[in-house]
């Protein structure tokens, strides 16, 4: 049996982990967890489970699992538990939710060490007070690395953390840690995950979690995780929030709907550096709005123009177009002052060195950040690596779409080629018969037809190359107006494969059609239609 060994620095931590696993297995016997093979001082040996850690595509599936776990635990054990009080069940004591977090959140939010906080200390205290009267579920640190997608089910691993918590709190940790690991999530996916999670308690007569409450728990996790980054010496933390905004005139006329990034004014032009076409990213006003060329041209916007911006919260704020930046191919490249958005949870965090604006972290700082994020499920990547991952993902989606669309088109084209050749060869029976009567043997006629088909393939390839070249030049000129110096990539492998497939279909069809057309005796074929 393949095994996995986890080490512990203290015997008490080891004992707690074992107790947590036994308790979870007891209240959720139908959930897959690794079996304990052996216990040694400072070590627990588990069976090895084959699988991969979860990602954004697995969010809804894991939300379904968490909803099932929490509802089952409540109905079987936690009905009498209160989130604000430690609870003992089956010999295992589970810490309360409130006491361990109240003082930490108050201190963090009051000190200003949390970048872009969406909660005030008073609001956090209010949510903790309300949580004390909510039905009790449990929190097991649901970050992506604590689940494994196996061939049969999603398995739960790592049992170091276990406390009581309101319903939805563990799902919020999964959403926040997945965002920190993989980048901003599609809001529809997050809502679908919450709805799937809520199906379980609601089906048993329990209340589901509202979007507002779920957002509060997400902010709890953001504050508790971000403070670890802010505590790393020499590292500057810059939050960024993706959101959809609408811009209009002072009279209430809507101009456009834009995908925007809310960032602090101090970060734009230093940490976040889009190429500027007009205006400036220095000395930005508190109500700045930066748009790309496409929005500026299509909406008739210019630097210095005042517009009214409608935020996702419903608030209307007055903004001024401070700069126009180069546009790209990945949607709107629009930036909004974070001071206008109020309390919203960042969807990403930029890290750079405090020794210089925009300077990357050195090796020591990178190690310190990774240590601060250890166990959170988040990971640190360079901005270039992040962009490359986004490009690779977009390229994969484009390639998949191209394969489907061009594959269908190619299939129809090959069918048309084969059908044309069959009809053409059938119409040349008299010609082939006359050649036979003149002394040309059947194999020579077939070779002539094959040679003609090969010449047709060559001529068609040349004509297609010319047409494709003209189309590529036109597209490059058009794309140059959308992006700066768009690269030209020629897919030689795909082109070569397409030509080879066309040549193969053409030759095979021509050979078979010619062979069939020359089966009759020459004198009989020559008399056709006489």
WOQUI-V259278 format. One record per pair of residues at least 24 apart in sequence whose ideal C-beta (glycine too) atoms are under 6 Angstrom apart, sorted by the first residue. I is the first residue (numbers start at 0). J is the second residue. D is the distance in Angstrom with one decimal. If there is no record, write none. Layout:
# WOQUI-V259278
i-><I/I>
j-><J/J>
d-><D/D>
This chain:
# WOQUI-V259278
i-><1/2/2/2/3/3/4/4/5/6/6/7/16/16/18/19/19/20/22/22/25/26/26/26/27/27/30/31/31/32/48/48/48/50/50/50/51/52/52/53/53/53/54/55/55/55/57/58/58/59/59/59/61/61/62/62/62/62/63/64/65/65/66/66/67/69/69/70/70/70/72/73/77/80/80/82/82/82/82/82/83/93/93/94/95/96/96/96/97/97/101/107/107/112/112/113/113/113/114/114/114/115/115/117/117/117/117/118/126/130/133/134/135/136/136/137/138/138/138/138/141/141/141/142/142/142/143/143/143/144/166/166/167/167/167/168/170/171/171/171/172/175/175/175/176/176/176/179/180/180/180/183/183/217/218/221/224/227/228/231/231/231/233/233/234/234/235/235/236/237/237/237/238/238/239/239/240/240/240/241/242/244/245/246/246/247/249/254/255/257/257/258/258/259/259/260/261/261/261/262/262/263/264/267/269/269/270/270/270/273/273/274/275/275/276/276/277/277/278/278/278/278/279/280/283/284/285/285/286/286/286/287/287/288/288/288/289/289/289/290/290/291/291/291/292/293/295/325/326/327/328/413/417/420/420/420/421/424/424/424/425/428/428/429/429/431/431/432/432/432/433/435/436/441/444/445/445/448/448/449/449/449/452/452/452/456/456/460>
j-><47/36/44/47/45/47/42/44/43/41/42/41/158/159/91/158/161/158/89/91/89/72/75/76/68/71/155/152/154/155/147/149/154/147/148/149/148/143/144/143/146/148/181/177/181/184/148/188/192/191/192/195/146/153/170/192/195/196/195/153/169/170/196/199/199/136/166/199/200/203/137/134/135/135/163/130/131/135/163/165/131/161/163/162/163/162/163/164/127/131/127/222/226/226/229/222/225/226/225/236/238/238/345/218/342/343/344/218/215/165/165/205/163/164/166/163/162/164/168/169/169/172/173/176/375/376/177/180/376/376/200/208/208/213/216/216/196/216/217/220/220/217/220/221/375/376/377/377/376/377/378/241/346/344/344/344/375/371/371/367/368/371/353/364/350/364/351/353/348/266/270/349/345/348/345/347/343/345/346/346/311/308/309/306/308/307/307/298/298/331/333/330/331/333/335/334/335/337/340/334/337/337/336/334/356/357/349/351/357/324/332/325/322/324/323/325/302/323/302/321/322/323/322/322/321/319/336/338/318/319/336/321/336/318/320/335/321/322/334/323/333/324/326/332/326/326/323/483/481/482/482/504/508/508/509/512/512/512/513/516/516/516/524/525/527/516/517/521/524/525/525/521/521/517/517/513/514/509/513/506/509/510/505/506/509/502/505/498>
d-><3.8/5.4/5.1/5.5/4.9/4.9/5.5/5.1/5.2/5.8/5.4/5.4/4.9/5.2/4.6/4.0/4.2/4.2/5.9/4.4/5.8/4.4/5.4/5.3/5.1/5.7/5.8/5.0/4.1/5.3/5.4/5.9/5.3/3.7/5.1/4.0/5.5/5.2/5.2/4.9/4.7/5.9/5.9/6.0/5.2/5.8/5.9/5.8/4.8/5.4/5.0/5.3/5.7/5.9/5.7/3.8/4.8/4.4/5.0/5.3/5.7/5.3/4.0/3.5/5.4/3.7/5.7/4.2/5.1/5.8/5.9/5.9/4.6/4.0/6.0/5.2/5.9/4.9/4.9/5.7/3.8/5.9/5.5/4.6/5.5/5.9/4.9/4.8/5.1/5.8/5.4/5.4/4.8/5.3/4.4/4.6/5.2/5.8/5.6/4.7/4.1/3.4/4.6/4.5/3.9/5.4/4.7/4.9/4.9/4.8/4.3/6.0/5.0/5.8/4.7/6.0/5.0/3.7/5.4/4.9/4.4/4.9/4.2/3.9/6.0/2.6/5.5/5.7/4.8/5.2/5.9/5.6/3.6/5.2/5.7/4.7/5.2/3.7/4.5/5.7/5.1/5.4/4.2/5.8/5.8/3.5/5.8/3.5/5.7/5.4/5.6/5.0/4.1/5.7/5.3/5.2/5.4/4.0/5.8/4.7/5.5/5.5/5.2/5.8/5.7/5.6/5.5/4.8/5.9/4.4/4.9/4.2/3.5/5.6/5.9/4.8/5.2/5.0/5.3/4.7/5.2/5.4/4.3/4.7/5.3/5.1/5.8/5.0/4.9/4.7/4.7/5.0/4.4/4.3/4.8/5.3/4.9/4.5/4.7/5.8/5.6/4.9/5.8/5.9/3.6/5.1/5.0/5.4/5.7/4.0/5.9/4.3/5.5/5.6/4.7/5.7/5.4/4.7/3.9/5.6/3.2/5.8/5.9/5.6/5.3/6.0/6.0/5.3/5.0/5.9/5.9/4.1/4.9/4.0/5.4/5.8/5.8/4.8/4.1/6.0/5.3/5.3/3.9/4.0/4.4/4.5/4.7/5.4/5.8/5.4/5.7/4.9/4.4/4.6/5.4/5.6/4.8/3.6/5.2/5.0/5.9/4.9/5.0/5.9/5.8/5.7/5.0/4.5/3.4/4.0/5.9/3.5/4.7/5.1/5.6/5.0/6.0/5.1/3.9/5.8/5.8/5.8/4.9/5.6/3.9/4.8/5.4/5.7>
